[in-house]
Structure formats: structure tokens, C-alpha cells
Amino acid sequence: METTNIDLSIVVPLFNEEESLPELITWIEKVCKKENYSFEVILIDDGSKDKSWAILEELKTSFPFIKGIKFRRNYGKSAALNTGFAATRGGVVITMDADLQDSPDEIPELYNMITKDDFDIVSGWKKERHDPLSKTIPTKLYNGVTRIFSGIKLHDMNCGLKAYKGDVVRSIEIFGEMHRYIPVIAKGAGFDKIGEKVVQHQERKYGVSKFGLNRFVNGFLDLFTITFITRFGKKPMHFFGLIGTLFFILGFGLTLWLGIDKLFINKGATLLADNTLFHIALFSMIVGTQLFLAGFIAELIGRNSPNRNNYAIEKEV
């Protein structure tokens, strides 16, 4: 377990949120000082084109607990969170969006669920959303499919308001657009005490949403990716090899049966090359061989990966 020297780190990724930053920081300070936390707020400017960074620099003079990190261009929320997690020092880490739709008033209860109830992760659930149907309906579909594939019973997997033990965020790596599946990644690393809390979802006060409908298509593709990586990332042969072997056995058995039938049973039958089943059998053997080789090559690549022996260590004596 890593040593920490403050109670709470709050990580806030932002992109073009110049209007909301002063109100957000003031609100966070009010809540955290009331609870007497030692805390820091890490804001990651994901390549904003407005005055967000200038405002952040100005706020730093009045709010010394702020730490700002600015990307040269927009890399996405996963990159922002991964960078913010690496900079945290708190025993508890809370993430929230910068658009004021996540309420800082939720911080104390989230903090207590981590420190007192011993959850590894607590995910917010925006049970009542102030979003159009074009956003809420796909979200419900996405969350339902995610629960089935991941086995994690969360109603709102993609809620930006989450709390973590510090060890969790410093033991995982987020890349691509995998921020939607941090609970799945954490569970794969052994952090399986995952809870949920109904949180207030506020109407957007400034600006416009930064997310389009394409995120739902990408979300499902990312779900398949993270499910595969979590289950078979260190043993790809168990996936490709098994399916490839089944295909090959099916094709070989069918070919053998057709050969016996042609030579000994129905000698006057049509040529094997004219039999549709023969082509299906050949196709199955070819696909099976390719899948088996794919698994073998993946194993060779994995053995040369610098992360092949990365495992989450909980404690040392």
C-alpha cells in the first residue's frame, strides 16, 4: 500500500470550461474545508481553446490547493484521468467533471463510503438525469450491456463522479477511451469491492456537451476490447487456441467422414470437390489453423511485453 500525505485528491478533467471553473473551485473548497479535509484539486486541461488555462492560473493565486496540468492538444478524457491519477497524493481520490453537473456536495458521503465502508470504488448513479432522450436511452442500453458482459452491477458505469482508494488509481492504467470502464479495469486488477451511490445530476449551467452519439458506438467496441484484455490479456492462446482447435476438429472430422463415405460407402457419389460440405470442411480447417496461429503469435508477443509480469500487490510484510 502506498504512503499518502493528504486525505483527498480531486481529479477534474476539463475541456473549454472557462465559465464554470471559478464556481466549481469555490464550491469544492467550501465543502472540503467544512469537512476539515487535507486536500488537493488536480485539474487537467485537455487542450482547451478558450480561456480555461488562463482562468486556472488566476485561480491558483487564491486557491493554493490547485494543481494544473495542460495538454498541448485534446487527447481525450482517458488521457486526462490517467495523467491526473499519476499526480495524486490522497488516500482517497474522487473524480468529477468540470461542467458543474456533478455536485461537490456529494464528496463527504463518497469519502466516507471509501474510508468507513471499505469500498475500493464507489460509482455515482445519476438516477434522475437532466439530459434529452437521445442521450438517456442509449445510456441505459449501454449500461445494461456492460452489466451483462462485465458482471459488475452498476446502473451508471460512465458517471464521471466516482471515488476510489488511492491504491486503485495508482495501480491501473487507462488508455484510448477506456475511462468508461475503470471499474472493469480495476476489478481485473483485483479491486472488486465496488459500490454505488445515487448522486444529484444538475442541469448544465454553462456551455454545451462535449460528447456526441458516436461515443455510444465507440463505447460498445471498447467494452469488447476491455472484456477480452481483462480475461485473456495474459493468456490469448486460451481464447484463440480453443476456438481454432474446435474449428479445425470440426473441419477435419467432416473431411474424414466425407472421405470414408466416398471410398467405402457411396463409391459412385459425386466428386468431393462438387460437395458443398467438403468446402465447408476446408474452410473450417483453414479458419481453425489461422486462429490457432493468431493465439500462438499473441503468446510470443505477450512474452516479450515489458508488462507481462505486472500484478497488483495488495500488501507486503
DODO-905676 format. One record per residue (C-alpha): x, y, z. Coordinates in steps of 0.05 Angstrom, whole numbers, padded with zeros to 5 digits, always signed. Layout:
BEGIN
XYZ
...
This chain:
BEGIN
+00000+00000+00000
+00027+00068-00019
+00041+00122+00031
-00002+00184+00025
+00004+00251+00060
-00065+00282+00048
-00136+00258+00057
-00165+00272-00010
-00146+00284-00083
-00199+00310-00130
-00184+00299-00204
-00221+00343-00254
-00211+00335-00329
-00234+00396-00368
-00243+00420-00439
-00267+00490-00454
-00300+00503-00386
-00278+00575-00373
-00346+00596-00345
-00353+00541-00294
-00283+00537-00264
-00287+00594-00212
-00354+00569-00185
-00330+00496-00184
-00266+00511-00145
-00302+00555-00095
-00355+00501-00084
-00303+00447-00074
-00264+00489-00025
-00326+00504+00015
-00344+00430+00021
-00274+00405+00037
-00259+00458+00089
-00325+00445+00123
-00305+00371+00130
-00234+00392+00151
-00201+00350+00097
-00129+00360+00076
-00139+00360+00001
-00115+00378-00069
-00152+00392-00134
-00116+00369-00197
-00145+00400-00260
-00123+00372-00327
-00135+00419-00385
-00146+00373-00444
-00124+00423-00498
-00177+00476-00486
-00184+00530-00539
-00218+00581-00494
-00191+00617-00432
-00195+00557-00386
-00120+00554-00373
-00113+00630-00361
-00170+00626-00311
-00139+00566-00277
-00073+00604-00269
-00110+00662-00240
-00148+00617-00191
-00082+00586-00168
-00062+00652-00135
-00124+00650-00090
-00131+00574-00082
-00062+00544-00067
-00091+00473-00065
-00099+00474-00141
-00051+00437-00186
-00059+00447-00261
-00034+00405-00319
-00045+00428-00391
-00041+00384-00453
-00016+00414-00518
-00077+00386-00554
-00140+00348-00540
-00123+00275-00523
-00189+00254-00491
-00216+00241-00422
-00177+00176-00411
-00110+00210-00421
-00131+00267-00375
-00153+00219-00320
-00091+00175-00327
-00046+00236-00320
-00086+00263-00262
-00084+00196-00225
-00009+00193-00231
-00004+00261-00197
-00049+00245-00137
-00025+00241-00065
-00090+00228-00029
-00113+00167+00008
-00180+00176-00028
-00186+00200-00099
-00251+00230-00126
-00263+00246-00199
-00315+00295-00225
-00330+00333-00289
-00317+00408-00293
-00385+00428-00322
-00420+00433-00254
-00466+00376-00270
-00430+00336-00215
-00444+00365-00146
-00385+00374-00098
-00436+00366-00042
-00432+00290-00055
-00358+00289-00035
-00366+00275+00041
-00411+00214+00032
-00368+00186-00024
-00307+00196+00020
-00340+00160+00078
-00360+00101+00035
-00287+00091+00018
-00257+00104+00087
-00311+00075+00132
-00348+00024+00089
-00282-00001+00058
-00304+00001-00015
-00248+00002-00067
-00291+00041-00115
-00357+00079-00107
-00391+00099-00172
-00443+00153-00176
-00512+00137-00204
-00549+00194-00236
-00617+00163-00225
-00653+00226-00248
-00618+00256-00308
-00627+00325-00338
-00610+00302-00409
-00650+00293-00473
-00678+00224-00492
-00627+00220-00547
-00575+00213-00492
-00612+00177-00436
-00640+00119-00477
-00572+00099-00508
-00541+00107-00439
-00590+00056-00409
-00577+00008-00465
-00502+00016-00458
-00504+00005-00383
-00547-00057-00390
-00500-00090-00439
-00440-00071-00396
-00471-00103-00334
-00481-00168-00374
-00410-00171-00401
-00372-00146-00340
-00413-00177-00284
-00409-00111-00247
-00478-00089-00223
-00473-00014-00233
-00531+00027-00261
-00487+00083-00288
-00418+00058-00308
-00399+00122-00344
-00416+00171-00288
-00358+00219-00281
-00369+00226-00205
-00331+00168-00173
-00290+00155-00111
-00230+00108-00105
-00180+00085-00056
-00114+00117-00074
-00083+00048-00087
-00134+00034-00141
-00118+00093-00186
-00044+00084-00176
-00048+00010-00195
-00085+00015-00262
-00071+00047-00329
-00125+00080-00372
-00115+00089-00447
-00154+00101-00511
-00225+00114-00487
-00226+00064-00430
-00246+00115-00377
-00317+00088-00385
-00294+00021-00358
-00249+00039-00299
-00290-00006-00253
-00279-00064-00302
-00204-00050-00306
-00199-00044-00230
-00237-00109-00220
-00188-00143-00267
-00132-00118-00222
-00164-00148-00160
-00204-00088-00133
-00272-00120-00131
-00306-00083-00073
-00347-00038-00118
-00406+00003-00091
-00455+00053-00118
-00487+00117-00093
-00545+00156-00121
-00519+00226-00137
-00552+00291-00158
-00547+00307-00232
-00551+00381-00244
-00573+00415-00307
-00516+00443-00349
-00506+00516-00329
-00453+00537-00380
-00431+00516-00449
-00452+00454-00487
-00440+00380-00481
-00373+00355-00509
-00398+00286-00526
-00436+00262-00587
-00475+00199-00604
-00412+00167-00634
-00387+00155-00563
-00440+00101-00554
-00416+00062-00615
-00344+00070-00592
-00366+00051-00522
-00391-00017-00543
-00328-00031-00583
-00286-00011-00523
-00328-00058-00480
-00309-00118-00523
-00237-00096-00522
-00232-00088-00446
-00270-00152-00434
-00221-00191-00477
-00160-00157-00447
-00184-00169-00376
-00199-00242-00387
-00147-00263-00438
-00095-00207-00439
-00041-00251-00408
-00065-00317-00439
-00091-00302-00510
-00078-00375-00532
-00134-00396-00485
-00182-00357-00529
-00155-00363-00600
-00127-00432-00589
-00192-00461-00562
-00236-00433-00618
-00184-00450-00671
-00178-00522-00646
-00254-00531-00646
-00259-00504-00718
-00202-00549-00741
-00230-00612-00707
-00299-00597-00738
-00269-00589-00808
-00222-00648-00802
-00277-00694-00776
-00324-00673-00832
-00269-00684-00884
-00253-00752-00856
-00326-00772-00857
-00334-00749-00929
-00272-00788-00949
-00296-00852-00917
-00364-00843-00948
-00333-00833-01017
-00284-00892-01013
-00325-00945-00978
-00399-00928-00974
-00423-00888-01034
-00369-00903-01084
-00409-00876-01142
-00425-00810-01108
-00406-00742-01137
-00335-00717-01133
-00313-00689-01066
-00298-00623-01099
-00370-00618-01120
-00396-00630-01050
-00414-00566-01011
-00397-00599-00945
-00326-00611-00969
-00315-00536-00980
-00345-00521-00912
-00297-00571-00881
-00237-00540-00916
-00259-00471-00894
-00266-00494-00822
-00195-00524-00822
-00165-00461-00853
-00200-00415-00803
-00182-00460-00745
-00108-00460-00765
-00108-00385-00772
-00140-00374-00704
-00091-00422-00672
-00032-00386-00704
-00061-00319-00682
-00062-00344-00610
+00009-00371-00616
+00035-00305-00644
-00002-00266-00589
+00032-00310-00537
+00100-00295-00567
+00085-00220-00567
+00060-00224-00495
+00123-00259-00471
+00164-00202-00498
+00119-00148-00468
+00150-00106-00411
+00083-00111-00375
+00078-00187-00377
+00090-00194-00302
+00053-00132-00277
+00009-00154-00220
-00027-00115-00166
+00006-00125-00099
-00040-00110-00041
+00007-00114+00019
+00078-00132+00039
+00106-00154+00106
